[in-house]
Amino acid sequence: MHKLIEADRHLFYLINGKWTNSFFDSVMPFLRAPHMWVPLYIFLIIFVLVNYKSNRIWWLVFFGGTAIICDFISSDIIKENIFRLRPVNDETLIPAARSLLAYKPSSSGFTSSHAVNHFGLATFFYFTLKESIGKWATLFFVWAFLIIYAQVYVGVHFPLDVLCGAILGILFGYLSSGFYNKNYGLVKTI
């Protein structure tokens, strides 16, 4: 376990301290902000409502349910029972973590709720929309990866926090989309 934590801290140093530049310093805090992605959600809701004739309301219910379950599991269950100091608050880090946010979150860093939520939704979107949008569906995972990378880059999470969050999110998104597809599934407008 000690070697895993050392590797986690080393990768954090690379992302937060070495692989940096002024462009990323200005973009990454913005990229991880929840309001940044509202247009994507609005677009997807409109896309589903316009392009599908049945089960689209159930799709909206599962979309919202996936987000709620992911956030609840990460924020209210895992973080309340497993406390891990965030890099920006860890005084044992040498060199100290660069903090690119105006605040330092004090909640547990494990698991990253951003990672659970965004990978949960990316997985749900991927498996429910891939028949319609084809290979473009993989961009949902690129989107989720950029967000979790930004979480490490700005100093609020260690790589293991976001990796474990991503795995949980993929699991919840897969289960949610699987249940939706098996029982409802989107039917295109003719």
Secondary structure, DSSP 8 states (H G I E B T S, - for coil): -HHHHHHHHHHHHIIIIIS--HHHHHHHHHHT-GGGGHHHHHHHHHHHHHHEEESHHHHHHHHHHHHHHHHIIIIIIIHHH-----GGG-TT-SS-----SSS---S--SS-HHHHHHHHHHHHHHHHHHHHHGGGGGHHHHHHHHHHHHHHHTTS--HHHHHHHHHHHHHHHHHHHHHHHHHT--EE--
